[in-house]
Amino acid sequence: MMRIDVFTIFPRLVDDFLDGSLIGRARHAGVLDLRVHDLRSGTKDPHRSVDDAPFGGGAGMVMAADPVFRVVEAARPPRPLLLLSPAGERFTQRRARELASSEVGFSLICGRYEGVDQRVADHLCDGELSVGDFVLAGGEVASLVVIEAVARLVPGVMGNEASAGDESHTEGLLEYPQYTRPAEYRGWEIPAVLRSGDHRRVQRWRRAQSLARTLQRRPDLIEARGGLDPADLALLEELAYPRDSSGSPPVHPAHEEPDPS
């Protein structure tokens, strides 16, 4: 069982989400051990204050170190313990796989206000994590992003284990287009190759679609892979994907693989 601990001043907000859908089923089935801790339980004053004015002045309030240390140390959560912060390492599918492969689990601290006392990051946490180059009101939404991305990679969480290995970013590529019934809707027909029954042709079409879609929408992912390998380039050329002005083959959901007959 993978254990994931979340530390927040809004435990109900996080807990309600984790009790729903795929993660909720895995939680109640005993596949995931999800524990949500209220940081206000570590306060000493009647108002349960977790924030204070920043040293040096400035707008807003800062989450104090003492309540965070108290609650975390009492919980003895699994490590790594990561602070969700815009200044953290960028969260990626690769990082999700790393966390999912942990034998013990991991933990998240949700910041609030203008930030968290730096001593939390320096002396309590094992690192900082960011879900993107933008600022949220707090780390709760970010924690749910991380947990959902990681949990679905844990064996036993998804009904079809193959699903997690055949999605956007799994291989550094965007996923191919998906269709379901009816085969024709408002005059729009699905690509005939998907009804051919030829699994090899379907796989080749999907691979080409994934490559073309990534080239058009996220060329940075192709660059991060070191470009396209000769086999992928040959596949795109063989299926005659037309190139745009930049030299990249555009995505065309109805593009067909030539019928070998």
BALO-662483 format. One record per residue (C-alpha): x, y, z; residue in one letter. Coordinates in steps of 0.05 Angstrom, whole numbers, plus 32768, in hexadecimal, padded with zeros to 4 digits. Example, Ala and Ser with C-alpha at 12.3 -4.5 7.8 and 13.67 -1.06 7.14 Angstrom:
<torkols>
<torkol c1="80F6" c2="7FA6" c3="809C" residu="A"/>
<torkol c1="8111" c2="7FEB" c3="808F" residu="S"/>
</torkols>
This chain:
<torkols>
<torkol c1="8000" c2="8000" c3="8000" residu="M"/>
<torkol c1="801B" c2="8045" c3="7FEE" residu="M"/>
<torkol c1="8014" c2="8079" c3="8024" residu="R"/>
<torkol c1="800C" c2="80C3" c3="8011" residu="I"/>
<torkol c1="8007" c2="80F9" c3="8047" residu="D"/>
<torkol c1="7FED" c2="813F" c3="803A" residu="V"/>
<torkol c1="7FF6" c2="8179" c3="806A" residu="F"/>
<torkol c1="7FC6" c2="81B3" c3="8061" residu="T"/>
<torkol c1="7F9B" c2="81E7" c3="8085" residu="I"/>
<torkol c1="7F5F" c2="81CE" c3="805B" residu="F"/>
<torkol c1="7F5D" c2="8183" c3="8068" residu="P"/>
<torkol c1="7F15" c2="817B" c3="8054" residu="R"/>
<torkol c1="7F21" c2="8199" c3="8010" residu="L"/>
<torkol c1="7F58" c2="8167" c3="8002" residu="V"/>
<torkol c1="7F36" c2="812C" c3="8024" residu="D"/>
<torkol c1="7EF4" c2="8134" c3="7FFE" residu="D"/>
<torkol c1="7F19" c2="8132" c3="7FBB" residu="F"/>
<torkol c1="7F42" c2="80F5" c3="7FCF" residu="L"/>
<torkol c1="7F03" c2="80CF" c3="7FE2" residu="D"/>
<torkol c1="7EE6" c2="80D4" c3="7F9C" residu="G"/>
<torkol c1="7EEE" c2="80B0" c3="7F5A" residu="S"/>
<torkol c1="7F2A" c2="8084" c3="7F4A" residu="L"/>
<torkol c1="7F54" c2="8099" c3="7F86" residu="I"/>
<torkol c1="7F1A" c2="8091" c3="7FB6" residu="G"/>
<torkol c1="7F0E" c2="804A" c3="7F9F" residu="R"/>
<torkol c1="7F57" c2="8039" c3="7FA7" residu="A"/>
<torkol c1="7F57" c2="805A" c3="7FEB" residu="R"/>
<torkol c1="7F1C" c2="8032" c3="8004" residu="H"/>
<torkol c1="7F37" c2="7FF2" c3="7FE5" residu="A"/>
<torkol c1="7F77" c2="7FFA" c3="800D" residu="G"/>
<torkol c1="7FA5" c2="8006" c3="7FD1" residu="V"/>
<torkol c1="7FB5" c2="804D" c3="7FE7" residu="L"/>
<torkol c1="7FBF" c2="8066" c3="802E" residu="D"/>
<torkol c1="7FAE" c2="80B0" c3="8029" residu="L"/>
<torkol c1="7FB4" c2="80D9" c3="8068" residu="R"/>
<torkol c1="7FA2" c2="8122" c3="806D" residu="V"/>
<torkol c1="7FBB" c2="814B" c3="80A8" residu="H"/>
<torkol c1="7FA1" c2="818E" c3="80C1" residu="D"/>
<torkol c1="7FDB" c2="81BE" c3="80CC" residu="L"/>
<torkol c1="7FAF" c2="81E6" c3="80FC" residu="R"/>
<torkol c1="7FB3" c2="81AC" c3="812D" residu="S"/>
<torkol c1="7FFB" c2="81C1" c3="813A" residu="G"/>
<torkol c1="7FE9" c2="8207" c3="8153" residu="T"/>
<torkol c1="7FE9" c2="821D" c3="819B" residu="K"/>
<torkol c1="7FBD" c2="825B" c3="819C" residu="D"/>
<torkol c1="7F70" c2="825C" c3="81A1" residu="P"/>
<torkol c1="7F69" c2="8277" c3="815A" residu="H"/>
<torkol c1="7F92" c2="823E" c3="813D" residu="R"/>
<torkol c1="7FBD" c2="826F" c3="8117" residu="S"/>
<torkol c1="7FEE" c2="8251" c3="80E5" residu="V"/>
<torkol c1="8007" c2="8292" c3="80C6" residu="D"/>
<torkol c1="802C" c2="82D1" c3="80DC" residu="D"/>
<torkol c1="8048" c2="8311" c3="80BE" residu="A"/>
<torkol c1="8089" c2="830A" c3="8096" residu="P"/>
<torkol c1="80CA" c2="8323" c3="80B3" residu="F"/>
<torkol c1="80E2" c2="835F" c3="808C" residu="G"/>
<torkol c1="809C" c2="8376" c3="807D" residu="G"/>
<torkol c1="8073" c2="836D" c3="803E" residu="G"/>
<torkol c1="802C" c2="835B" c3="802A" residu="A"/>
<torkol c1="8008" c2="831D" c3="8041" residu="G"/>
<torkol c1="8017" c2="82E8" c3="8075" residu="M"/>
<torkol c1="8047" c2="82AD" c3="8078" residu="V"/>
<torkol c1="8038" c2="8267" c3="8091" residu="M"/>
<torkol c1="805E" c2="825E" c3="80D2" residu="A"/>
<torkol c1="8091" c2="8226" c3="80DB" residu="A"/>
<torkol c1="807C" c2="820C" c3="811F" residu="D"/>
<torkol c1="8036" c2="81EF" c3="810E" residu="P"/>
<torkol c1="8052" c2="81CD" c3="80D1" residu="V"/>
<torkol c1="808C" c2="81AE" c3="80F6" residu="F"/>
<torkol c1="805F" c2="8197" c3="812E" residu="R"/>
<torkol c1="802C" c2="8174" c3="8102" residu="V"/>
<torkol c1="805F" c2="8155" c3="80D3" residu="V"/>
<torkol c1="808A" c2="813B" c3="810B" residu="E"/>
<torkol c1="804E" c2="811D" c3="812F" residu="A"/>
<torkol c1="8035" c2="80FA" c3="80EF" residu="A"/>
<torkol c1="807A" c2="80DD" c3="80DD" residu="R"/>
<torkol c1="8065" c2="80DC" c3="8093" residu="P"/>
<torkol c1="8087" c2="80B5" c3="805B" residu="P"/>
<torkol c1="80C0" c2="80D7" c3="8038" residu="R"/>
<torkol c1="80CE" c2="80FC" c3="800C" residu="P"/>
<torkol c1="80A8" c2="8135" c3="802B" residu="L"/>
<torkol c1="809D" c2="816A" c3="7FF6" residu="L"/>
<torkol c1="8087" c2="81B2" c3="7FFD" residu="L"/>
<torkol c1="8058" c2="81C9" c3="7FC5" residu="L"/>
<torkol c1="8074" c2="820B" c3="7FAE" residu="S"/>
<torkol c1="807A" c2="8235" c3="7F6E" residu="P"/>
<torkol c1="80C5" c2="8234" c3="7F7B" residu="A"/>
<torkol c1="80C9" c2="81E8" c3="7F7A" residu="G"/>
<torkol c1="80E0" c2="81B5" c3="7F48" residu="E"/>
<torkol c1="80B0" c2="81AE" c3="7F0E" residu="R"/>
<torkol c1="8081" c2="8173" c3="7F16" residu="F"/>
<torkol c1="8083" c2="8146" c3="7ED9" residu="T"/>
<torkol c1="806B" c2="8101" c3="7EC5" residu="Q"/>
<torkol c1="80B1" c2="80E7" c3="7ED2" residu="R"/>
<torkol c1="80AE" c2="8102" c3="7F19" residu="R"/>
<torkol c1="8069" c2="80E2" c3="7F22" residu="A"/>
<torkol c1="8087" c2="809F" c3="7F0E" residu="R"/>
<torkol c1="80C0" c2="80A8" c3="7F3F" residu="E"/>
<torkol c1="8090" c2="80B6" c3="7F78" residu="L"/>
<torkol c1="8062" c2="807C" c3="7F63" residu="A"/>
<torkol c1="809E" c2="804C" c3="7F66" residu="S"/>
<torkol c1="80AB" c2="805C" c3="7FAF" residu="S"/>
<torkol c1="80A3" c2="8021" c3="7FDE" residu="E"/>
<torkol c1="808C" c2="804D" c3="8018" residu="V"/>
<torkol c1="8068" c2="8089" c3="7FF8" residu="G"/>
<torkol c1="8072" c2="80D4" c3="7FFE" residu="F"/>
<torkol c1="8055" c2="8111" c3="8020" residu="S"/>
<torkol c1="803F" c2="8157" c3="800B" residu="L"/>
<torkol c1="803B" c2="8199" c3="8031" residu="I"/>
<torkol c1="8008" c2="81CC" c3="8015" residu="C"/>
<torkol c1="8020" c2="8213" c3="801D" residu="G"/>
<torkol c1="7FF1" c2="824F" c3="8024" residu="R"/>
<torkol c1="7FF2" c2="829B" c3="802A" residu="Y"/>
<torkol c1="8032" c2="82BC" c3="8010" residu="E"/>
<torkol c1="805A" c2="827D" c3="801C" residu="G"/>
<torkol c1="8076" c2="8250" c3="8052" residu="V"/>
<torkol c1="80AE" c2="8261" c3="8083" residu="D"/>
<torkol c1="80EE" c2="824E" c3="805E" residu="Q"/>
<torkol c1="8105" c2="8223" c3="8099" residu="R"/>
<torkol c1="80CF" c2="81F1" c3="8086" residu="V"/>
<torkol c1="80EE" c2="81E7" c3="8042" residu="A"/>
<torkol c1="8135" c2="81E9" c3="805C" residu="D"/>
<torkol c1="8130" c2="81BC" c3="8099" residu="H"/>
<torkol c1="80F1" c2="8192" c3="8094" residu="L"/>
<torkol c1="80E4" c2="8183" c3="804B" residu="C"/>
<torkol c1="810B" c2="8159" c3="801A" residu="D"/>
<torkol c1="80FC" c2="8187" c3="7FE0" residu="G"/>
<torkol c1="80CA" c2="81B5" c3="7FBF" residu="E"/>
<torkol c1="809A" c2="81A5" c3="7F86" residu="L"/>
<torkol c1="8075" c2="81D2" c3="7F55" residu="S"/>
<torkol c1="803C" c2="81BE" c3="7F27" residu="V"/>
<torkol c1="8048" c2="81F7" c3="7EF6" residu="G"/>
<torkol c1="8060" c2="823E" c3="7EEA" residu="D"/>
<torkol c1="8025" c2="8260" c3="7F0B" residu="F"/>
<torkol c1="800F" c2="8273" c3="7F51" residu="V"/>
<torkol c1="7FD4" c2="8253" c3="7F76" residu="L"/>
<torkol c1="7FB3" c2="826B" c3="7FB6" residu="A"/>
<torkol c1="7FCE" c2="822D" c3="7FD9" residu="G"/>
<torkol c1="7FEC" c2="81E9" c3="7FCF" residu="G"/>
<torkol c1="7FAD" c2="81C0" c3="7FD6" residu="E"/>
<torkol c1="7F9B" c2="81BE" c3="7F8C" residu="V"/>
<torkol c1="7FE3" c2="81B0" c3="7F7C" residu="A"/>
<torkol c1="7FE4" c2="8176" c3="7FAD" residu="S"/>
<torkol c1="7FA8" c2="8157" c3="7F8B" residu="L"/>
<torkol c1="7FCA" c2="815D" c3="7F48" residu="V"/>
<torkol c1="8008" c2="8139" c3="7F62" residu="V"/>
<torkol c1="7FE0" c2="8103" c3="7F86" residu="I"/>
<torkol c1="7FB4" c2="80F3" c3="7F4B" residu="E"/>
<torkol c1="7FEF" c2="80F0" c3="7F1A" residu="A"/>
<torkol c1="8016" c2="80C2" c3="7F48" residu="V"/>
<torkol c1="7FDD" c2="8097" c3="7F62" residu="A"/>
<torkol c1="7FC6" c2="8080" c3="7F1E" residu="R"/>
<torkol c1="800B" c2="8063" c3="7F12" residu="L"/>
<torkol c1="8008" c2="8038" c3="7F52" residu="V"/>
<torkol c1="7FF7" c2="7FEF" c3="7F42" residu="P"/>
<torkol c1="7FAF" c2="7FDF" c3="7F54" residu="G"/>
<torkol c1="7F94" c2="8026" c3="7F50" residu="V"/>
<torkol c1="7F7D" c2="8025" c3="7F07" residu="M"/>
<torkol c1="7F4E" c2="7FEF" c3="7EEE" residu="G"/>
<torkol c1="7F78" c2="7FE7" c3="7EAE" residu="N"/>
<torkol c1="7FC2" c2="7FEA" c3="7EBF" residu="E"/>
<torkol c1="7FD3" c2="7FF5" c3="7E75" residu="A"/>
<torkol c1="7FAF" c2="8038" c3="7E75" residu="S"/>
<torkol c1="7FE5" c2="805C" c3="7E9D" residu="A"/>
<torkol c1="801B" c2="8047" c3="7E6C" residu="G"/>
<torkol c1="7FF7" c2="8060" c3="7E2D" residu="D"/>
<torkol c1="7FEA" c2="80A9" c3="7E3C" residu="E"/>
<torkol c1="8006" c2="80EE" c3="7E2F" residu="S"/>
<torkol c1="804C" c2="80FA" c3="7E4B" residu="H"/>
<torkol c1="8058" c2="80B0" c3="7E5B" residu="T"/>
<torkol c1="808C" c2="80AC" c3="7E24" residu="E"/>
<torkol c1="8098" c2="80F6" c3="7E1F" residu="G"/>
<torkol c1="8062" c2="80FB" c3="7DE9" residu="L"/>
<torkol c1="801A" c2="8113" c3="7DE8" residu="L"/>
<torkol c1="7FE5" c2="80DD" c3="7DE2" residu="E"/>
<torkol c1="7FC4" c2="80CC" c3="7DA0" residu="Y"/>
<torkol c1="7F7B" c2="80E0" c3="7D93" residu="P"/>
<torkol c1="7F45" c2="80B3" c3="7DB1" residu="Q"/>
<torkol c1="7F00" c2="80A3" c3="7D96" residu="Y"/>
<torkol c1="7EC4" c2="807B" c3="7DAD" residu="T"/>
<torkol c1="7E7F" c2="8069" c3="7D92" residu="R"/>
<torkol c1="7E5C" c2="807D" c3="7D66" residu="P"/>
<torkol c1="7E8D" c2="8077" c3="7D2D" residu="A"/>
<torkol c1="7E6A" c2="80B1" c3="7D0A" residu="E"/>
<torkol c1="7E51" c2="80ED" c3="7D30" residu="Y"/>
<torkol c1="7E33" c2="812B" c3="7D0E" residu="R"/>
<torkol c1="7E56" c2="8118" c3="7CCE" residu="G"/>
<torkol c1="7E9A" c2="810F" c3="7CEF" residu="W"/>
<torkol c1="7EB5" c2="80C8" c3="7CE7" residu="E"/>
<torkol c1="7EED" c2="80A9" c3="7D0E" residu="I"/>
<torkol c1="7F2B" c2="8093" c3="7CE7" residu="P"/>
<torkol c1="7F1D" c2="8053" c3="7CC3" residu="A"/>
<torkol c1="7F5D" c2="8033" c3="7CDC" residu="V"/>
<torkol c1="7F3F" c2="802F" c3="7D22" residu="L"/>
<torkol c1="7F08" c2="8002" c3="7D07" residu="R"/>
<torkol c1="7F37" c2="7FD7" c3="7CDD" residu="S"/>
<torkol c1="7F44" c2="7FA2" c3="7D11" residu="G"/>
<torkol c1="7F8D" c2="7FA4" c3="7CFD" residu="D"/>
<torkol c1="7FB0" c2="7FB0" c3="7D40" residu="H"/>
<torkol c1="7FF4" c2="7FBE" c3="7D20" residu="R"/>
<torkol c1="7FD6" c2="7FF4" c3="7CF3" residu="R"/>
<torkol c1="7FB2" c2="8012" c3="7D2E" residu="V"/>
<torkol c1="7FF1" c2="8015" c3="7D58" residu="Q"/>
<torkol c1="8019" c2="8034" c3="7D1F" residu="R"/>
<torkol c1="7FE2" c2="8068" c3="7D15" residu="W"/>
<torkol c1="7FE0" c2="8079" c3="7D5E" residu="R"/>
<torkol c1="802B" c2="807F" c3="7D62" residu="R"/>
<torkol c1="802C" c2="80AE" c3="7D26" residu="A"/>
<torkol c1="7FF4" c2="80D8" c3="7D43" residu="Q"/>
<torkol c1="8018" c2="80DE" c3="7D85" residu="S"/>
<torkol c1="8058" c2="80F4" c3="7D63" residu="L"/>
<torkol c1="8035" c2="8126" c3="7D36" residu="A"/>
<torkol c1="800B" c2="8143" c3="7D6E" residu="R"/>
<torkol c1="8048" c2="814C" c3="7D9A" residu="T"/>
<torkol c1="8070" c2="816D" c3="7D62" residu="L"/>
<torkol c1="8038" c2="819E" c3="7D56" residu="Q"/>
<torkol c1="8022" c2="81AE" c3="7D9D" residu="R"/>
<torkol c1="805E" c2="81A0" c3="7DC9" residu="R"/>
<torkol c1="809F" c2="81A1" c3="7DA0" residu="P"/>
<torkol c1="80C4" c2="81AC" c3="7DE2" residu="D"/>
<torkol c1="80B4" c2="8164" c3="7DF4" residu="L"/>
<torkol c1="80D2" c2="814B" c3="7DB4" residu="I"/>
<torkol c1="8110" c2="8175" c3="7DC1" residu="E"/>
<torkol c1="8115" c2="8158" c3="7E08" residu="A"/>
<torkol c1="8115" c2="8112" c3="7DE9" residu="R"/>
<torkol c1="8150" c2="8126" c3="7DBD" residu="G"/>
<torkol c1="8125" c2="812A" c3="7D7F" residu="G"/>
<torkol c1="8102" c2="80F2" c3="7D59" residu="L"/>
<torkol c1="8126" c2="80B0" c3="7D4E" residu="D"/>
<torkol c1="812E" c2="8095" c3="7D07" residu="P"/>
<torkol c1="80F4" c2="8063" c3="7D10" residu="A"/>
<torkol c1="80C3" c2="809A" c3="7D24" residu="D"/>
<torkol c1="80DA" c2="80C7" c3="7CEB" residu="L"/>
<torkol c1="80D2" c2="808E" c3="7CBB" residu="A"/>
<torkol c1="808C" c2="807F" c3="7CD5" residu="L"/>
<torkol c1="8076" c2="80C8" c3="7CCA" residu="L"/>
<torkol c1="8093" c2="80C9" c3="7C85" residu="E"/>
<torkol c1="8074" c2="8086" c3="7C73" residu="E"/>
<torkol c1="802F" c2="809D" c3="7C88" residu="L"/>
<torkol c1="803A" c2="80DC" c3="7C5E" residu="A"/>
<torkol c1="802A" c2="8110" c3="7C94" residu="Y"/>
<torkol c1="802C" c2="8153" c3="7C70" residu="P"/>
<torkol c1="805C" c2="8186" c3="7C8F" residu="R"/>
<torkol c1="804A" c2="81CD" c3="7CA3" residu="D"/>
<torkol c1="8076" c2="820B" c3="7C98" residu="S"/>
<torkol c1="80A0" c2="81F8" c3="7CD5" residu="S"/>
<torkol c1="80AF" c2="81B3" c3="7CB9" residu="G"/>
<torkol c1="8085" c2="818F" c3="7CED" residu="S"/>
<torkol c1="804D" c2="8160" c3="7CD8" residu="P"/>
<torkol c1="800A" c2="817B" c3="7CF2" residu="P"/>
<torkol c1="7FD8" c2="8152" c3="7D17" residu="V"/>
<torkol c1="7F9E" c2="8139" c3="7CED" residu="H"/>
<torkol c1="7F70" c2="810A" c3="7D15" residu="P"/>
<torkol c1="7F52" c2="80EB" c3="7CD7" residu="A"/>
<torkol c1="7F95" c2="80DD" c3="7CB6" residu="H"/>
<torkol c1="7F98" c2="8095" c3="7CA0" residu="E"/>
<torkol c1="7FCF" c2="8063" c3="7C9A" residu="E"/>
<torkol c1="7FD2" c2="804C" c3="7C52" residu="P"/>
<torkol c1="7FAF" c2="800A" c3="7C46" residu="D"/>
<torkol c1="7FE5" c2="7FD8" c3="7C34" residu="P"/>
<torkol c1="7FB6" c2="7FB5" c3="7C05" residu="S"/>
</torkols>
